[in-house]
Each structure stands twice: as C-alpha cells, then as structure tokens.
Amino acid sequence: MQKDLLQVLAKNIDLVLPADKESLLLVAALYLKTDKSLIPEPFGQQDFEETVEEVEELLVREKGIQKENIARKLSQYFYTTVKGPRPYQLTIYAKELAKLVIDQVNPAIQRIELIHTFRRTLPLKPEDLENAESLHYWEENHFIPSRKIIFSHIEQLQRAVDDQVLRLREIFKEKGANPASVIDSFMEVFGNLAVQTEGIIQALDHKMEVLTILKQAHERFSLKQEEWDLYSKTLFEVSRFFEMVDNRIAGINDKIRIASARLKNLYKTFEYRQQYRLNLEKFMEYILLQFSERKDEAEFPIQIGNCNLPYFSDKFVYIPLIHFADATGIRMKSLSTDREYQEIQREANTNILLMQKTIAKWTDLLLDEITENPEMNLSKRLIEIYAEENCVEVPIMICSNLLASADLNSRIKFEISKIANFLDKNTFLWELKIIHSHF
Amino acid sequence: MGAEDNPFAFLESRAAIDFFAETDFLLRKGRHIQNSGSDRKVWEFIQDYFENLEYYYSNLYGVKLTGNYVDSERYFFLEFSEESKGKFSGQERSRELSKLQVVFGVLLLNFFNDKHFEKKLVNWEELNYAFFEGEHRNLWQRILMRDVKSNYSPNELEEIQNRMKTIINEFEKIGWVQWQNKEEMIFEILPSIDRLSRIYSQEIQNVNLMIDYINERLS
C-alpha cells in the first residue's frame, strides 16, 4: 500500500508540488491577496495576470513569466475553475500549502510568544471536563489540532533563537565597532530573546495548569469504565505531548542560557576593559608627570620598578682571511737587498749575542763565587776577567748584572762608598763592596 | 619531560636541528615569540617542546621560559626570576628598557586597548595627535623636546620622528611591534605588548592607591 502510494506520488510529484519558485510564489501571493481581500475570491483573469506581474518584479526576472504556461502548471492541484465572471479559485490544498510556507518564514510568528499560541489553541475550561462527551470534543477539536500548531511554533522559535545567536556571533566579529554600540546590539538581540524566554516560561506554567486541571477531574470519569478509558487515554496523550514540548523547549532554553552567559561575560569583560583602560591612561599620565626635567634620562618614582629584559646581542667575532692580492689589487714592488750591509749587521748581532753570553756566564760564575766566598775581592776578580776577555764592557756589564741581582737575591747587598781625592779634587773613586749574608 | 633519563635528548630531534638555534638566538635577544610572521616556525617549536626548553633555560641559564596568553593567543619569552638574572647578570648580557621606551610602550598599550575590535595598526598621524594635540601633549612635548612650544621647526619634528623610529625599531627586535611601512611610519602593535601590562599590572590596577600613597609620602 505504502509502495503504491509512493509510486503515485512519484508520477505526480511535478504537478503536486509547485514546479519552480515562480509557481510557489504565485500561489502564496494569491493566497495572501484573497486572505486579506485585496482581490475577491474567486478571482478573475486580470487579478491573476496582475499577480503574475508582481511576482516577476519581486524575482527581478530579465524574462517575463509565461502566463499561460504557469497557469497550466498550477491548474491540476492549485486552482479550480468555477462558473461566473471571476472563474478562478484556489484549492484548499493550495491555501494550506501557502499558509504552511508563509508561517515558516513569517517573522511576526517568531515574535509571538509561545504562551499566546498555547492560550489560543489549547484552552481548557471547566465545561470541557463536565462529561465524557465534552472531554472527547475538547480532545478532537482543541488538543489534537493544537499539537501541530504548538510544535510548529516551537520549531520557529528554535529557528529564531538560532538566528539570534548567530547574530550575536556576527556582532562580536564586526570590525571597527566601538564597544558601546556592540553592547547595544547585543542588548537588542537579548531583548528579543528575553521576550521569548518569558513566553516560554509562561507556556510551561500554562501547560502545568492544563495538566493539573485534567488530573483533578479524574473523579468525574471514574464511574464508568468507558469514560475512565477515554479520560486515561486523553490524560496519557496530553502528558506525552507535554513531555515532548518540554524536551524541545529545554533545547531552546539551553541555547538562550548559553548566549546569556556569553553576554554576561562579554559585559563583564567590557566593564573590566573599560576600567583597565581608564587605569592605564591614568598610569601613563602619572609617569609622564614624573619625568625629571633636570636630567636627560627620566626618573621614575622608586615605587615603579624598572623593566628588565634578557638581552644578549654579542655577535660572534671571527678573524677574517684576507686575500691580499684580491683585496688590494696592487702589485707589490720587489724589495732591493744590500747584502754587504746585511752581512755586517749579522756579524754585529752575532758579536752582541756572544758578548751577552760571555757576560751571563761570568755573572753566574761570580755569583757562585760570592756565595762561596763572601770575602772575595771583587775588584781583583773583575780585573782578571777584563784581562781574559780583553774587553772593558764585559766587567762593566757583569757589575751591572750583579747590582741588578741584588734586587732579586736578598742575601746579596752592595755598599757603595766614595774614596775622596783619588787623583785630584775633580776626580772621585767609588768603592763597591759586596756583602753576602748566609742568613 | 619527554625523555625521562635525559631531559636534553630533545636536542637530537629533527625539529631541534632545524629550529633550536634560531629559537635560542631570538629568545636570548629578549624577543617575544608569537605565532605569526617570521617567528611562526620558532613558535611551533617552542609550543611542541615547551617543557624541555623550560628545563633547558632554567637549568643552564637560570632564567624562566614563559608562555602568556592574550585573547587565546600565546606568546613566549625569557624572563628573570625575582631573585636573580641567572647567567644574564652583568651589563653585557642584559639591559633595561629606557624610561622613554617604557612610557612609549605604555602609550602603545593604550592604543592596543583602544583598538579592541580592529587591527592594531598605528601610523604617524596618531602619534602626532598624541604628542601635539592630545590630552597629554604638554607632557609629551616636555619629554621629547624638553620644551613646550606652539610650533616646532621641521628639524625638531624630524628629530622626534627619528627618536620614535629608533624606539619602534627596538620594539620590533623584541617582538612588540612589526613595521608595515617604515617610510610612512606605519606599524602594527603585536599582542605581546601585553607583557608590559603584566609587568606593571599591580601599578595599573591600583593606580589610584599608588598615586595617593606616593603623594602622601611626598607631602
């Protein structure tokens, strides 16, 4: 059976559903116009054509809509012809479909609080519970039809809350907005959500009222089994329906609560930031004021510490390998050499070295001799050295070295005394005495 | 830490071979590393090996590797402990920001907070406004030019600009700003400028108390 139905639907789907957006929009437009009596019902050819033109404008179509074509598409399920000067009438199916579609997007519906829908569609008066017939009437004509409407409203509410939460995210991401206007936008969104929240709360209260009234009426239906069965079934259906409503509303509540918490945090953050901003500006003003005029470098009050950062910027030092020829590009002149002069210099340097060697040798020897024999006659010894080396410079340098060594050797001291009038009054002789101490 | 036995084993990883040297150079220069621009790879390396690096610098240099968050963005830097500068003691190894740099940094912090929902770009016009038309213009002029005048010569203005450029160059080295256009003096303040606010957080939060206290002591 089900399969057959689906096969039939598949065959007729192009006709049952509006074939395109132009068709759907036309049906909706005709429904709205007849509903608000802008055109009579049934309506005429002119009304139809004018509405087609309005749909063309709405959709900003480059090419016009073929009126005959669209009329043909809608003729099966969306309008019927009647006798009279105005031969067209929308079918019940067309009206229901148009109403369903319009309700889905109607922002006015989204602004209506849920409590209004509850009160409008699910009133429960005491007379509805007088007897089994009235209860049955209430169930068939109020409760069952209202379920669809209430669920539909909840779905729209869900969508509205989702839109508002999305709007919140977009507001937050807006660049260039100052905090005050951002908060204003947030508050506007939350104003809308607050109204809906209040409606939800009242709807839940109303729901509890209905359930309580229903439960309290159990005694009236306990006399007869069939009345009790009807009452139990109605109570069960109502309870189950309200449970489903609770579940759906709980989801919406959670979203509103999360968004509300986010706003609260944001508000607190803005408040804190604003205060921080003020403090920061005051801090800057204070340290600007504290700059000393006496010195080049400003002074902070001692209470404000210094800002120390690790900073190690020493660069690794390396020694360059200079390719001199590449570096200068200048050819070096070859140096001329005086070989004779070089030879003379070499010989002189050699002699100096030999002399220094001899002096060092005699100095060491004399120091040893002084150490062994502190009473040694230094003059006599130096003369002996002079005779051997046949160079006066040797004993002179030896003497100089001995004097120098006295600084290094605390056991050796020198006394210098003057022997006056050696040859004549202009010539003096100095006597140098070495004193060697063994201690 | 990754390797329980050898906390320095991470230095043998591929990532360390590729990025440790650069990371080390930058951190020891005092730079604040953020997940943007040329520091991105270094940031990722620090993020991945934070504990190892934290131990490395604490153990070998006596300084702390720190990661702070600003609006869910993290930045890293080395900082001294309260007790010592570790191996950065000595004049050649660490330096203080000058007072003028600190004041200018606080000015940038103000800009950063003002531009809450926008990119933190600053241009010379904004600085010009702060120095010559803003609420604290006299104070700024006294600091920058030692004298408050109604008009400054082009040379004097150029001197101010050059001083600012020098400071901004320094701040770029430590990762607080990034030049966008040096010729037109446009730069972006980076989130790590937050570091300055943390260092002086007590003073900023309690600025009124601080002012009262100092004034009381001075009177």
Chai-1 contact restraints between the chains, C-beta under 6 A:
chainA,res_idxA,chainB,res_idxB,connection_type,confidence,min_distance_angstrom,max_distance_angstrom,comment,restraint_id
A,K175,B,F117,contact,1.0,0.0,6.0,A-B,restraint_1
A,K175,B,E118,contact,1.0,0.0,6.0,A-B,restraint_2
A,G176,B,E118,contact,1.0,0.0,6.0,A-B,restraint_3
A,A177,B,F117,contact,1.0,0.0,6.0,A-B,restraint_4
A,R277,B,N113,contact,1.0,0.0,6.0,A-B,restraint_5
A,N279,B,I204,contact,1.0,0.0,6.0,A-B,restraint_6
A,N279,B,V207,contact,1.0,0.0,6.0,A-B,restraint_7
A,L280,B,N110,contact,1.0,0.0,6.0,A-B,restraint_8
A,L280,B,I204,contact,1.0,0.0,6.0,A-B,restraint_9
A,K282,B,V207,contact,1.0,0.0,6.0,A-B,restraint_10
A,F283,B,I204,contact,1.0,0.0,6.0,A-B,restraint_11
A,F283,B,V207,contact,1.0,0.0,6.0,A-B,restraint_12
A,M284,B,V106,contact,1.0,0.0,6.0,A-B,restraint_13
A,E285,B,H136,contact,1.0,0.0,6.0,A-B,restraint_14
A,I287,B,V103,contact,1.0,0.0,6.0,A-B,restraint_15
A,L288,B,H136,contact,1.0,0.0,6.0,A-B,restraint_16
A,L288,B,L139,contact,1.0,0.0,6.0,A-B,restraint_17
A,F291,B,I143,contact,1.0,0.0,6.0,A-B,restraint_18
A,A298,B,K99,contact,1.0,0.0,6.0,A-B,restraint_19
A,P301,B,I214,contact,1.0,0.0,6.0,A-B,restraint_20
A,I304,B,E203,contact,1.0,0.0,6.0,A-B,restraint_21
A,N306,B,E96,contact,1.0,0.0,6.0,A-B,restraint_22
A,C307,B,L97,contact,1.0,0.0,6.0,A-B,restraint_23
A,C307,B,V102,contact,1.0,0.0,6.0,A-B,restraint_24
A,C307,B,I199,contact,1.0,0.0,6.0,A-B,restraint_25
A,N308,B,E96,contact,1.0,0.0,6.0,A-B,restraint_26
A,L309,B,G30,contact,1.0,0.0,6.0,A-B,restraint_27
A,P310,B,G30,contact,1.0,0.0,6.0,A-B,restraint_28
A,P310,B,V63,contact,1.0,0.0,6.0,A-B,restraint_29
A,P310,B,L78,contact,1.0,0.0,6.0,A-B,restraint_30
A,P310,B,F88,contact,1.0,0.0,6.0,A-B,restraint_31
A,P310,B,S94,contact,1.0,0.0,6.0,A-B,restraint_32
A,Y311,B,G30,contact,1.0,0.0,6.0,A-B,restraint_33
A,Y311,B,S94,contact,1.0,0.0,6.0,A-B,restraint_34
A,Y311,B,R95,contact,1.0,0.0,6.0,A-B,restraint_35
A,F312,B,R28,contact,1.0,0.0,6.0,A-B,restraint_36
A,F312,B,R93,contact,1.0,0.0,6.0,A-B,restraint_37
A,S313,B,K29,contact,1.0,0.0,6.0,A-B,restraint_38
